[in-house]
């Protein structure tokens, strides 16, 4: 089999593990391919993927198995790591605690509770430590190798380095405080050099991070040392006692540094006192490794696990096909993008592992669809083309909704696509007959124009952007967790009133989703199986549309009565009034004479005045009273510009700035904000001084040129903080704030 091993790190433990596992895979007839990111996974077309579950979500349409080699605290400390874990199709682990945790996760998301036994172990070795002369001559060297990422027991290792016959290796920056006589430099992570060094030294030490120790999650060091028949001094954990028994020399890792070092040195002395027992222990530890925990055995386990899970999955789907195989109408609006893009979306529908499909093509601009209409697509039983010339967003969507003929319906934008198990995950457990009031949705994967670094250090242009509901009563945010192409719903939810076009240029999909949610309880698949492209230059944000407020007001008005979502505020009139009172100025988009992109209210008279007729009445911001949120940048008294990095949380504030105000001016003003957006999307807004509501808000996308935001201020006493924030998706952005000025009309 062809197995993808996803690892974004360089010169790390995972790199050493990969090289060892690659050798082991070849020995048992499989191919292990290193992939740094999602593009490389697609390129190698594997049978399945092994991925470290904390840092890597499932981002490709191949079976993914998360390797649980991190302790549970890792997943509970950062929500994205926990979400990454749940995106996988299955899990593999070695520690008993993690096997149990994986089974619990599998149950919670309704997936197969068969957890594979696997760990990133090393291959069997032909070399052996020459223990007899080393023991006889008392010349064992105790080796410890690591990147020292967590700086564990730094003082103990420094003290130990002054002892005789100690060998410590790893990156120079990680081991700066050692006695030079004990530091052996950085070993090559080639899958063999580390084991060769253990064999040469004759003994190795294994200590764990505190989190790993508490959760009884082992380190690969034990396996690497045992693989060459070297003697192992290790922290004492239940898992090691269970599997290796007395073949290891145990120390109590909980002791203070001086006592721990004393135990380690005492263990080495015990080896010298009873060399026969030492030889027997080393041989037994190697036997346990080779029989149960070498790379060859564990990779074979992973392959067998994949085959078992895949066979059960196919059997379940086959059984469901015989009982009930739903017809799903899928609305695909097209006409503004090339036929190749539309074909990609249709192909993803034809690959679905569950369901049969009625494809509704709504053509709003001329586009030759014959190659799609005439092709015999698998799974697609019927293709219907509806002409909707020059139709806006809601007209085209509602034309499709009125043509729904299946028991269920879904929406697929022409530039989006689906993983092959999308509908399989949405309908799991598979129904035996048509369901009523059914609404299920998945998380979504975003493909950005450029790669960026996510939490955990992975660099990729794919990221899980939506994963589950938000704890909020804001109507827009309730819907923001569900991508347009993420849901499937039963046809009975399309009541007569809902089938009338609301005449919206934007937010039509939000209205549809919330109208459906008002009638039923949604089911989240706990998988991310739909894919959307975001941040691409040819994509114009709906939030910048000149009719955006009118569309959002339509949305809030329609959802203020009978079809109010249950999560929304109970007093819908107050919520609607709040939207009206705090409506932002309409943000128009234009280019100024200097070639700068300008966002602002073109109905405000100061916005249309040339610079020659404007004067600056205040500029900059106060150091006191301004706030930069943790991890987003630093505020300095001495800089006129400000570099920021937003958090990957929708609408999260990066900066709240107290801008300078004119002392002797009370008329209408124009706030001009100049920025350079380097990556992602940034929100720029002006808060109401009396509450957390916006007087104005606009979004800017990354581009090379400086961008300008013109914010109208009719009463400076109402204006609060200037806000820079993440926009509506959990994506990072980098921006440099170049200046803030308040402008007034020149006096004649």
C-alpha positions as CSV (number, residue, x, y, z in Angstrom):
1,X,0.0,0.0,0.0
2,X,1.0,3.6,-0.5
3,X,0.9,5.4,2.9
4,X,1.2,9.2,3.2
5,X,3.1,10.3,6.4
6,X,2.2,14.0,7.0
7,X,4.9,16.0,8.9
8,X,5.5,19.7,8.6
9,X,8.5,19.8,10.9
10,X,12.2,19.8,10.0
11,X,14.9,18.1,12.0
12,X,12.4,17.0,14.6
13,X,11.5,13.7,16.2
14,X,8.9,13.1,13.5
15,X,11.6,13.3,10.8
16,X,13.7,10.7,12.6
17,X,10.6,8.5,13.0
18,X,9.7,8.9,9.3
19,X,13.1,7.7,8.1
20,X,12.9,4.7,10.3
21,X,9.4,3.9,9.3
22,X,10.2,4.3,5.6
23,X,12.8,1.5,5.9
24,X,10.3,-0.6,7.9
25,X,7.6,-0.1,5.3
26,X,9.8,-1.2,2.4
27,X,10.7,-4.4,4.3
28,X,7.0,-5.4,4.6
29,X,6.1,-4.4,1.0
30,X,4.5,-1.0,1.5
31,X,5.6,2.5,0.5
32,X,5.7,5.3,3.1
33,X,5.8,8.8,1.5
34,X,6.7,12.0,3.4
35,X,4.3,14.8,2.8
36,X,4.8,18.3,4.3
37,X,1.3,19.5,3.5
38,X,-2.0,18.9,1.7
39,X,-0.6,19.6,-1.8
40,X,2.0,16.8,-1.4
41,X,-0.7,14.4,-0.1
42,X,-2.8,15.1,-3.2
43,X,0.3,14.6,-5.4
44,X,1.1,11.1,-4.0
45,X,-2.5,9.8,-4.1
46,X,-2.1,7.5,-1.1
47,X,-4.3,4.6,0.0
48,X,-4.5,6.3,3.4
49,X,-2.8,9.0,5.5
50,X,-1.1,8.8,8.9
51,X,-1.1,12.2,10.5
52,X,-0.2,13.6,14.0
53,X,-3.7,14.4,15.2
54,X,-3.0,17.6,17.3
55,X,-1.4,19.7,14.5
56,X,-2.9,18.2,11.3
57,X,-6.6,18.1,10.5
58,X,-7.9,16.0,7.6
59,X,-7.4,18.3,4.6
60,X,-7.5,15.8,1.7
61,X,-10.0,13.4,0.3
62,X,-8.3,10.2,1.4
63,X,-8.8,8.2,4.6
64,X,-6.9,9.9,7.4
65,X,-5.9,8.2,10.7
66,X,-4.8,10.5,13.5
67,X,-1.8,9.3,15.5
68,X,-2.5,10.0,19.1
69,X,1.0,10.4,20.5
70,X,0.3,13.6,22.4
71,X,-1.2,13.6,25.9
72,X,-4.8,14.6,26.4
73,X,-4.0,18.0,27.7
74,X,-2.7,19.0,24.3
75,X,-6.2,18.6,22.8
76,X,-7.9,20.3,25.7
77,X,-5.6,23.3,25.9
78,X,-6.3,24.6,22.4
79,X,-9.7,24.1,20.7
80,X,-8.2,23.9,17.2
81,X,-6.2,20.9,18.2
82,X,-9.3,19.2,19.5
83,X,-11.1,20.0,16.3
84,X,-8.2,18.7,14.3
85,X,-8.5,15.4,16.2
86,X,-12.2,15.0,15.3
87,X,-11.8,15.6,11.6
88,X,-10.0,12.3,11.1
89,X,-11.7,9.2,9.8
90,X,-10.1,7.0,12.5
91,X,-7.4,7.0,15.0
92,X,-4.4,4.9,16.1
93,X,-2.5,5.0,19.4
94,X,-0.2,2.9,21.6
95,X,-0.7,4.2,25.1
96,X,-3.7,2.8,27.0
97,X,-4.9,6.2,28.0
98,X,-4.9,7.4,24.4
99,X,-6.6,4.2,23.1
100,X,-9.4,4.9,25.6
101,X,-9.5,8.6,24.7
102,X,-9.7,7.7,21.0
103,X,-12.5,5.3,21.6
104,X,-14.4,7.9,23.6
105,X,-13.9,10.5,20.7
106,X,-15.0,7.9,18.2
107,X,-18.2,7.3,20.1
108,X,-18.8,11.0,20.6
109,X,-18.7,11.7,16.8
110,X,-20.4,8.4,15.7
111,X,-17.4,6.8,14.0
112,X,-15.9,3.3,14.1
113,X,-14.7,2.6,17.7
114,X,-12.0,0.2,16.4
115,X,-8.8,2.1,17.3
116,X,-5.6,0.9,15.6
117,X,-2.5,0.0,17.7
118,X,0.3,2.1,16.2
119,X,3.1,4.4,17.1
120,X,5.9,6.2,15.2
121,X,8.4,3.5,16.1
122,X,11.8,2.6,14.6
123,X,12.6,-0.4,12.4
124,X,14.3,-3.6,13.5
125,X,18.1,-3.4,13.7
126,X,20.8,-5.7,12.5
127,X,23.4,-4.0,14.7
128,X,23.8,-4.7,18.4
129,X,25.4,-3.0,21.3
130,X,28.6,-4.7,22.4
131,X,27.6,-4.9,26.0
132,X,29.9,-7.5,27.4
133,X,33.2,-5.6,27.0
134,X,31.5,-2.3,28.0
135,X,30.2,-3.8,31.2
136,X,33.4,-5.6,32.0
137,X,35.5,-2.4,31.4
138,X,32.9,-0.2,33.2
139,X,32.9,2.0,30.0
140,X,29.1,2.3,29.3
141,X,28.2,5.7,28.1
142,X,24.8,6.9,29.0
143,X,23.2,8.6,26.0
144,X,20.3,11.0,25.8
145,X,19.2,12.5,22.4
146,X,16.5,15.1,21.8
147,X,15.5,18.4,20.4
148,X,14.8,19.6,24.0
149,X,11.7,21.4,22.8
150,X,10.2,21.7,26.3
151,X,13.5,22.3,28.2
152,X,12.7,19.5,30.6
153,X,14.9,19.0,33.7
154,X,17.5,21.5,32.3
155,X,19.4,21.8,35.6
156,X,19.5,18.0,36.0
157,X,21.0,17.6,32.5
158,X,23.5,20.3,33.1
159,X,24.7,18.7,36.3
160,X,24.7,15.3,34.6
161,X,26.9,16.6,31.8
162,X,29.8,17.0,34.3
163,X,29.7,13.3,35.1
164,X,31.9,10.8,33.3
165,X,30.7,8.8,30.3
166,X,27.6,10.9,29.6
167,X,26.6,11.6,25.9
168,X,23.9,14.2,25.2
169,X,23.0,15.1,21.6
170,X,20.7,17.5,19.8
171,X,20.5,21.0,18.3
172,X,23.3,23.3,19.7
173,X,20.8,26.0,20.6
174,X,18.8,23.5,22.7
175,X,21.8,22.4,24.8
176,X,23.9,25.5,25.4
177,X,24.5,24.9,29.2
178,X,26.1,21.5,29.0
179,X,29.7,20.6,29.8
180,X,31.4,20.4,26.3
181,X,32.9,17.0,27.1
182,X,29.4,15.4,27.2
183,X,27.8,17.2,24.2
184,X,28.2,15.1,21.0
185,X,26.5,17.5,18.6
186,X,23.4,17.1,16.5
187,X,22.8,13.7,15.0
188,X,21.5,13.2,11.5
189,X,17.8,12.2,11.5
190,X,18.2,9.4,8.9
191,X,16.5,6.6,10.7
192,X,19.7,4.9,11.6
193,X,22.3,7.3,13.1
194,X,20.5,7.7,16.4
195,X,20.2,3.9,16.9
196,X,23.9,3.5,15.9
197,X,24.9,5.9,18.6
198,X,22.9,4.1,21.2
199,X,24.6,0.8,20.1
200,X,28.0,2.5,20.4
201,X,27.3,3.9,23.9
202,X,25.6,0.8,25.2
203,X,23.0,2.6,27.4
204,X,20.3,5.2,26.9
205,X,18.1,7.4,29.1
206,X,14.4,8.1,28.6
207,X,12.6,10.9,30.5
208,X,9.2,12.3,29.5
209,X,7.6,15.7,29.5
210,X,5.4,16.2,32.6
211,X,2.3,16.1,30.4
212,X,3.4,12.8,28.8
213,X,4.4,11.3,32.1
214,X,1.0,12.2,33.8
215,X,-0.9,10.5,30.9
216,X,1.4,7.5,30.6
217,X,2.4,8.3,27.0
218,X,5.8,7.0,26.1
219,X,8.6,8.4,24.1
220,X,10.2,6.7,21.1
221,X,13.6,6.8,23.0
222,X,12.7,3.6,24.8
223,X,12.1,1.8,21.6
224,X,15.1,3.2,19.8
225,X,17.4,2.1,22.7
226,X,15.9,-1.3,23.0
227,X,16.0,-1.9,19.2
228,X,19.9,-2.3,19.3
229,X,20.0,-4.3,22.5
230,X,21.3,-1.3,24.6
231,X,20.4,-1.0,28.3
232,X,17.5,1.3,29.1
233,X,17.2,3.6,32.1
234,X,13.7,5.0,32.0
235,X,11.1,6.8,34.0
236,X,8.7,4.4,35.7
237,X,5.3,4.3,34.0
238,X,2.4,1.8,34.1
239,X,2.6,1.2,30.4
240,X,6.3,0.4,30.4
241,X,5.9,-1.9,33.4
242,X,3.1,-3.7,31.7
243,X,4.9,-4.4,28.5
244,X,8.6,-4.4,29.3
245,X,8.4,-5.6,32.9
246,X,11.8,-5.7,34.7
247,X,13.8,-5.5,31.4
248,X,14.3,-1.7,32.0
249,X,16.1,0.1,34.8
250,X,13.4,2.4,36.3
251,X,13.9,5.8,38.0
252,X,11.3,8.0,39.7
253,X,10.9,11.0,37.4
254,X,8.9,12.9,40.1
255,X,12.0,13.3,42.3
256,X,13.9,16.7,42.6
257,X,16.8,17.1,40.2
258,X,19.6,16.0,42.6
259,X,17.8,12.9,43.7
260,X,16.8,12.0,40.2
261,X,20.3,12.2,39.0
262,X,21.4,10.1,41.9
263,X,18.9,7.4,40.9
264,X,20.1,7.5,37.3
265,X,23.8,7.0,38.2
266,X,22.8,4.3,40.7
267,X,21.0,2.4,37.9
268,X,24.2,2.5,35.9
269,X,26.1,1.1,38.9
270,X,23.6,-1.7,39.2
271,X,24.4,-2.7,35.6
272,X,28.1,-3.0,36.5
273,X,27.4,-4.9,39.7
274,X,25.4,-7.6,37.9
275,X,26.4,-7.7,34.3
276,X,24.7,-11.1,33.7
277,X,21.4,-9.6,34.7
278,X,22.1,-6.5,32.6
279,X,22.7,-8.7,29.5
280,X,19.5,-10.6,30.2
281,X,17.5,-7.4,30.6
282,X,18.7,-5.9,27.4
283,X,18.0,-9.1,25.4
284,X,14.5,-9.3,26.8
285,X,13.7,-5.6,26.1
286,X,14.9,-6.1,22.5
287,X,12.7,-9.2,22.2
288,X,9.7,-7.3,23.4
289,X,10.5,-4.5,20.9
290,X,10.9,-6.8,17.9
291,X,7.8,-8.9,18.7
292,X,5.4,-6.1,19.4
293,X,6.6,-2.5,18.9
294,X,9.0,-2.3,16.0
295,X,8.1,-0.2,12.9
296,X,7.4,-3.3,10.8
297,X,4.9,-4.7,13.3
298,X,3.2,-1.4,14.0
299,X,2.9,-0.3,10.3
300,X,1.4,-3.7,9.5
301,X,-1.1,-3.0,12.3
302,X,-1.9,0.3,10.7
303,X,-2.5,-1.3,7.3
304,X,-4.7,-4.1,8.8
305,X,-6.6,-1.4,10.8
306,X,-7.3,0.6,7.6
307,X,-8.5,-2.6,5.8
308,X,-10.8,-3.5,8.7
309,X,-12.3,-0.1,9.0
310,X,-12.6,0.4,5.2
311,X,-14.3,-3.0,4.9
312,X,-16.8,-2.3,7.6
313,X,-17.5,1.1,6.1
314,X,-18.2,-0.3,2.7
315,X,-20.3,-3.1,4.1
316,X,-22.5,-0.6,6.0
317,X,-22.9,1.6,2.9
318,X,-23.8,-1.5,0.8
319,X,-26.4,-2.6,3.4
320,X,-27.9,0.9,3.4
321,X,-28.1,0.9,-0.4
322,X,-30.3,-2.2,-0.2
323,X,-32.6,-0.7,2.4
324,X,-32.9,3.0,1.4
325,X,-30.8,5.0,-1.0
326,X,-31.8,8.7,-0.8
327,X,-32.3,11.0,-3.8
328,X,-30.6,14.4,-3.1
329,X,-31.3,17.4,-5.2
330,X,-28.1,19.6,-5.4
331,X,-28.4,23.2,-6.6
332,X,-25.3,24.4,-8.5
333,X,-25.5,28.0,-9.7
334,X,-23.1,28.7,-12.6
335,X,-22.3,31.1,-15.4
336,X,-19.6,33.4,-13.9
337,X,-16.8,30.9,-13.7
338,X,-15.0,28.7,-16.3
339,X,-16.6,25.3,-17.2
340,X,-13.5,23.6,-15.7
341,X,-14.3,25.0,-12.3
342,X,-18.0,23.8,-12.6
343,X,-16.7,20.4,-13.7
344,X,-14.6,20.0,-10.5
345,X,-17.7,20.6,-8.4
346,X,-19.7,18.0,-10.4
347,X,-16.9,15.5,-10.3
348,X,-16.9,15.7,-6.5
349,X,-20.6,14.9,-6.5
350,X,-20.1,11.9,-8.8
351,X,-17.5,10.5,-6.4
352,X,-19.8,10.5,-3.4
353,X,-19.8,7.2,-1.4
354,X,-23.4,7.7,-0.3
355,X,-26.6,8.8,-2.1
356,X,-27.9,9.4,-5.6
357,X,-28.3,12.8,-7.0
358,X,-30.5,15.1,-9.0
359,X,-28.2,17.9,-10.2
360,X,-30.0,21.3,-10.7
361,X,-27.8,23.6,-12.8
362,X,-29.0,27.2,-12.5
363,X,-27.4,29.2,-15.3
364,X,-27.4,32.9,-14.8
365,X,-24.9,33.9,-17.5
366,X,-24.0,32.2,-20.9
367,X,-21.9,29.1,-20.4
368,X,-21.7,26.0,-22.5
369,X,-22.8,23.2,-20.1
370,X,-23.2,20.5,-22.8
371,X,-20.0,18.6,-21.7
372,X,-21.6,18.2,-18.2
373,X,-25.2,17.6,-19.3
374,X,-24.3,14.9,-21.7
375,X,-21.7,13.1,-19.6
376,X,-22.8,9.8,-17.9
377,X,-21.8,10.7,-14.3
378,X,-21.8,8.0,-11.6
379,X,-24.3,8.6,-8.9
380,X,-26.0,11.5,-10.8
381,X,-29.3,10.1,-12.0
382,X,-30.7,13.3,-13.5
383,X,-29.4,16.7,-14.6
384,X,-31.8,19.6,-14.9
385,X,-30.7,23.0,-16.3
386,X,-32.7,26.1,-15.3
387,X,-32.2,29.4,-17.2
388,X,-32.1,32.4,-14.9
389,X,-30.5,35.2,-17.1
390,X,-28.8,37.9,-15.1
391,X,-30.3,36.6,-11.9
392,X,-28.9,37.9,-8.6
393,X,-27.9,35.6,-5.7
394,X,-31.4,35.0,-4.3
395,X,-33.2,34.7,-7.6
396,X,-30.8,31.9,-8.8
397,X,-30.9,30.1,-5.5
398,X,-34.6,30.2,-5.2
399,X,-35.0,29.1,-8.8
400,X,-33.1,26.0,-7.7
401,X,-35.1,25.5,-4.5
402,X,-38.3,25.5,-6.5
403,X,-37.0,22.7,-8.7
404,X,-36.0,20.4,-5.8
405,X,-37.4,16.9,-6.4
406,X,-35.4,14.7,-4.1
407,X,-36.2,13.7,-0.5
408,X,-33.3,16.0,0.5
409,X,-31.6,19.0,-1.0
410,X,-28.2,20.7,-0.8
411,X,-26.3,23.7,-2.3
412,X,-23.0,23.5,-4.0
413,X,-21.3,26.7,-5.3
414,X,-19.6,26.2,-8.6
415,X,-16.1,27.0,-7.2
416,X,-16.5,24.7,-4.2
417,X,-16.2,20.9,-4.0
418,X,-16.8,18.0,-1.6
419,X,-14.8,15.2,-0.1
420,X,-16.1,11.8,-1.4
421,X,-17.5,10.9,2.1
422,X,-19.4,14.2,2.6
423,X,-22.9,12.9,2.4
424,X,-21.9,9.6,4.0
425,X,-20.8,11.6,7.1
426,X,-23.9,13.8,7.0
427,X,-26.4,10.9,7.0
428,X,-24.5,8.6,9.4
429,X,-26.1,6.6,11.0
430,X,-27.8,5.7,7.7
431,X,-31.6,6.0,7.7
432,X,-33.8,3.1,6.6
433,X,-36.5,5.5,5.2
434,X,-37.0,9.2,4.4
435,X,-36.5,11.5,7.4
436,X,-38.6,14.5,8.2
437,X,-37.3,17.8,9.6
438,X,-33.8,16.7,8.9
439,X,-30.8,19.2,8.8
440,X,-27.2,18.1,9.0
441,X,-24.0,20.0,8.3
442,X,-20.3,19.5,8.2
443,X,-17.2,21.5,9.0
444,X,-15.4,23.1,6.1
445,X,-11.9,23.3,4.7
446,X,-10.8,26.6,3.2
447,X,-8.2,26.8,0.4
448,X,-6.4,30.2,0.5
449,X,-4.4,31.8,-2.3
450,X,-1.2,31.6,-0.3
451,X,0.0,29.2,2.4
452,X,0.1,30.4,6.0
453,X,1.2,29.0,9.3
454,X,-1.5,27.6,11.5
455,X,-1.5,26.8,15.2
456,X,1.1,24.1,15.8
457,X,3.4,25.4,13.1
458,X,2.0,23.7,10.0
459,X,2.4,25.7,6.8
460,X,-0.4,25.0,4.3
461,X,-2.9,26.9,2.2
462,X,-5.7,24.6,3.4
463,X,-7.2,25.0,6.9
464,X,-10.3,23.9,8.8
465,X,-12.2,27.2,8.8
466,X,-15.6,26.2,10.3
467,X,-16.1,23.3,12.7
468,X,-19.2,23.2,14.8
469,X,-21.6,25.8,16.2
470,X,-20.7,29.0,18.1
471,X,-22.0,29.9,21.5
472,X,-23.7,33.1,20.5
473,X,-27.2,34.6,20.1
474,X,-26.2,36.9,17.2
475,X,-28.1,35.7,14.1
476,X,-25.3,36.3,11.7
477,X,-22.8,34.4,13.8
478,X,-25.3,31.5,14.3
479,X,-25.2,31.0,10.5
480,X,-21.5,31.7,10.1
481,X,-20.5,28.3,11.4
482,X,-22.3,26.6,8.4
483,X,-20.8,27.0,4.9
484,X,-23.3,27.2,2.0
485,X,-22.0,23.9,0.6
486,X,-21.9,22.2,4.1
487,X,-25.5,21.2,4.7
488,X,-28.2,18.8,3.6
489,X,-31.8,19.2,4.5
490,X,-35.1,17.3,4.0
491,X,-37.5,18.7,1.4
492,X,-40.3,19.1,3.9
493,X,-38.5,22.1,5.4
494,X,-39.1,24.0,2.2
495,X,-42.6,25.3,3.2
496,X,-44.6,27.4,0.8
497,X,-43.6,30.7,2.4
498,X,-39.9,29.9,2.2
499,X,-40.1,29.2,-1.6
500,X,-40.7,32.9,-2.4
501,X,-37.7,34.8,-3.6
502,X,-36.6,37.4,-0.9
503,X,-34.9,39.5,-3.6
504,X,-31.4,39.7,-2.0
505,X,-28.1,40.4,-3.6
506,X,-26.2,39.0,-0.6
507,X,-26.8,36.9,2.5
508,X,-29.4,34.8,0.7
509,X,-27.6,31.6,1.8
510,X,-27.6,32.8,5.4
511,X,-31.3,33.5,5.2
512,X,-32.0,30.0,3.8
513,X,-29.9,28.3,6.4
514,X,-31.4,30.2,9.4
515,X,-34.9,29.6,8.0
516,X,-34.2,25.9,8.0
517,X,-32.6,26.0,11.4
518,X,-35.8,27.7,12.8
519,X,-37.8,24.5,12.1
520,X,-35.5,21.8,13.4
521,X,-32.5,20.8,15.5
522,X,-29.3,20.7,13.4
523,X,-27.0,17.7,13.5
524,X,-23.2,18.3,13.2
525,X,-21.3,15.6,11.5
526,X,-18.1,16.4,13.4
527,X,-16.2,16.0,10.1
528,X,-14.8,18.7,7.7
529,X,-15.8,17.4,4.3
530,X,-16.7,20.4,2.1
531,X,-14.1,22.7,0.5
532,X,-14.2,26.4,-0.3
533,X,-11.8,28.7,-1.9
534,X,-11.3,32.0,0.1
535,X,-9.2,35.1,-0.2
536,X,-8.6,34.7,-4.0
537,X,-8.3,38.0,-5.9
538,X,-11.3,37.2,-8.2
539,X,-13.6,36.8,-5.3
540,X,-15.5,39.9,-4.2
541,X,-16.7,39.8,-0.6
542,X,-20.5,40.0,-0.1
543,X,-19.9,42.2,3.0
544,X,-18.6,45.0,0.7
545,X,-21.7,45.0,-1.5
546,X,-23.5,48.4,-1.6
547,X,-26.8,46.7,-0.8
548,X,-25.4,44.8,2.1
549,X,-27.3,46.6,4.9
550,X,-30.6,46.3,3.0
551,X,-30.0,42.6,2.6
552,X,-29.1,42.1,6.2
553,X,-32.1,44.1,7.3
554,X,-34.3,41.8,5.2
555,X,-32.6,38.8,6.8
556,X,-33.3,40.1,10.4
557,X,-36.8,41.2,9.6
558,X,-37.8,37.9,8.0
559,X,-36.3,36.0,11.0
560,X,-37.9,38.2,13.7
561,X,-41.2,36.4,13.8
562,X,-42.4,32.8,13.3
563,X,-39.1,31.6,11.8
564,X,-36.8,33.0,14.4
565,X,-34.0,30.5,15.1
566,X,-34.2,29.1,18.6
567,X,-30.7,30.3,19.4
568,X,-31.6,33.9,18.5
569,X,-32.7,36.5,21.1
570,X,-36.3,36.0,22.4
571,X,-37.2,39.7,22.1
572,X,-36.8,39.9,18.3
573,X,-38.1,43.5,18.1
574,X,-35.3,44.7,20.3
575,X,-32.8,42.8,18.3
576,X,-34.2,44.3,15.1
577,X,-34.2,47.8,16.5
578,X,-30.6,47.3,17.6
579,X,-29.6,46.4,14.0
580,X,-31.3,49.5,12.7
581,X,-29.9,51.9,15.3
582,X,-26.4,50.6,14.9
583,X,-26.3,50.2,11.1
584,X,-22.9,51.1,9.7
585,X,-22.5,53.6,7.0
586,X,-22.6,52.0,3.5
587,X,-19.1,51.0,2.5
588,X,-18.5,51.8,-1.1
589,X,-15.3,50.6,-2.9
590,X,-13.3,52.7,-5.3
591,X,-9.8,53.7,-6.5
592,X,-8.5,57.2,-5.7
593,X,-6.2,59.3,-7.9
594,X,-3.1,57.8,-6.2
595,X,-4.2,54.2,-7.2
596,X,-5.1,53.4,-3.6
597,X,-8.1,51.1,-2.8
598,X,-10.6,53.1,-0.8
599,X,-13.4,51.8,1.4
600,X,-15.9,54.4,2.7
601,X,-19.3,56.0,2.6
602,X,-19.5,57.7,-0.8
603,X,-22.8,59.4,0.3
604,X,-21.0,61.4,3.0
605,X,-20.0,64.8,1.5
606,X,-16.5,64.9,3.0
607,X,-15.7,61.5,1.3
608,X,-16.2,63.0,-2.1
609,X,-14.2,66.2,-1.5
610,X,-10.7,66.5,-3.0
611,X,-7.8,66.5,-0.5
612,X,-7.1,70.2,-1.4
613,X,-10.4,71.1,0.3
614,X,-9.7,69.1,3.4
615,X,-7.6,69.9,6.5
616,X,-6.2,67.7,9.3
617,X,-7.6,68.5,12.7
618,X,-6.1,65.6,14.6
619,X,-3.9,62.6,13.9
620,X,-2.5,59.4,15.5
621,X,-3.6,57.6,18.6
622,X,-2.9,57.7,22.3
623,X,-0.6,55.2,23.9
624,X,-2.7,55.5,27.1
625,X,-6.2,54.1,26.6
626,X,-5.3,52.0,23.6
627,X,-5.0,48.2,23.8
628,X,-3.3,45.5,21.7
629,X,-4.6,42.0,22.5
630,X,-2.1,39.3,23.5
631,X,-0.3,37.7,20.6
632,X,-1.4,40.4,18.1
633,X,1.5,42.9,18.4
634,X,3.1,45.6,20.6
635,X,2.1,49.2,21.2
636,X,4.9,51.7,21.4
637,X,4.9,55.4,22.3
638,X,7.6,56.1,19.8
639,X,6.2,54.5,16.6
640,X,3.9,56.2,14.2
641,X,2.8,52.9,12.6
642,X,1.6,49.7,14.1
643,X,2.2,46.1,13.0
644,X,-0.5,43.6,13.9
645,X,-1.4,39.9,13.5
646,X,-5.0,38.9,14.1
647,X,-6.1,35.8,16.0
648,X,-7.7,32.9,14.0
649,X,-11.1,33.6,15.7
650,X,-14.0,35.3,13.8
651,X,-14.5,38.9,14.8
652,X,-11.7,38.7,17.4
653,X,-10.2,42.2,18.3
654,X,-6.5,42.7,17.6
655,X,-6.4,46.3,18.5
656,X,-8.6,48.9,20.2
657,X,-7.2,52.3,19.6
658,X,-8.0,55.6,21.4
659,X,-7.5,58.0,18.5
660,X,-6.6,61.6,19.0
661,X,-9.6,64.1,18.9
662,X,-9.7,67.8,17.9
663,X,-9.9,70.1,20.9
664,X,-11.9,72.9,19.3
665,X,-13.9,71.4,16.5
666,X,-17.4,70.0,16.8
667,X,-18.6,69.7,13.2
668,X,-18.6,66.7,10.8
669,X,-15.4,64.8,10.3
670,X,-13.9,62.2,8.1
671,X,-11.6,59.6,9.7
672,X,-9.0,58.4,7.2
673,X,-7.2,55.2,8.1
674,X,-4.3,54.0,6.0
675,X,-3.2,50.4,6.1
676,X,-1.1,47.9,4.3
677,X,-2.8,44.5,4.5
678,X,0.0,41.9,3.9
679,X,-2.0,38.6,4.3
680,X,-5.5,37.6,4.9
681,X,-8.5,39.9,5.6
682,X,-8.7,42.6,8.2
683,X,-11.8,44.3,9.6
684,X,-11.6,48.0,10.4
685,X,-14.4,49.6,12.4
686,X,-15.4,52.5,14.6
687,X,-17.3,51.7,17.7
688,X,-20.2,53.6,19.3
689,X,-18.9,55.3,22.4
690,X,-21.8,54.2,24.6
691,X,-21.8,50.5,23.7
692,X,-20.2,47.6,21.7
693,X,-21.9,48.6,18.5
694,X,-20.3,49.8,15.3
695,X,-20.9,53.2,13.7
696,X,-18.9,51.9,10.7
697,X,-17.2,48.7,9.7
698,X,-15.5,47.5,6.5
699,X,-13.1,44.7,5.5
700,X,-9.9,44.9,3.5
701,X,-8.1,42.1,1.7
702,X,-4.4,41.6,1.2
703,X,-2.8,43.5,-1.6
704,X,0.5,45.2,-2.4
705,X,-0.8,48.7,-2.5
706,X,-1.7,50.9,0.5
707,X,-5.4,50.9,1.3
708,X,-7.5,53.7,2.7
709,X,-10.7,53.6,4.8
710,X,-12.8,56.7,5.0
711,X,-15.1,56.7,8.0
712,X,-17.8,59.4,8.3
713,X,-18.3,60.9,11.7
714,X,-21.2,63.3,12.1
715,X,-20.8,63.6,15.9
716,X,-17.4,63.0,17.4
717,X,-19.0,62.6,20.9
718,X,-20.6,59.4,19.7
719,X,-17.4,57.8,18.4
720,X,-15.6,55.3,20.5
721,X,-12.5,53.2,19.8
722,X,-11.0,52.4,16.4
723,X,-11.0,48.6,16.0
724,X,-8.8,46.3,13.9
725,X,-10.0,42.8,14.0
726,X,-10.3,39.4,12.4
727,X,-13.1,39.2,9.8
728,X,-15.8,36.5,9.6
729,X,-13.6,33.4,9.2
730,X,-11.0,31.9,11.6
731,X,-8.0,32.9,9.5
732,X,-4.9,34.9,10.4
733,X,-4.2,38.3,8.9
734,X,-1.1,40.6,9.0
735,X,-1.5,44.3,8.7
736,X,0.5,47.5,9.2
737,X,-1.5,50.5,10.3
738,X,0.3,53.5,8.7
739,X,-1.8,56.3,10.0
740,X,-5.0,57.7,11.4
741,X,-6.2,61.3,10.6
742,X,-9.3,63.3,11.3
743,X,-10.2,65.6,8.4
744,X,-12.6,68.5,8.2
745,X,-13.5,70.8,5.4
746,X,-11.2,73.8,4.9
747,X,-12.7,77.1,6.0
748,X,-13.5,79.4,3.2
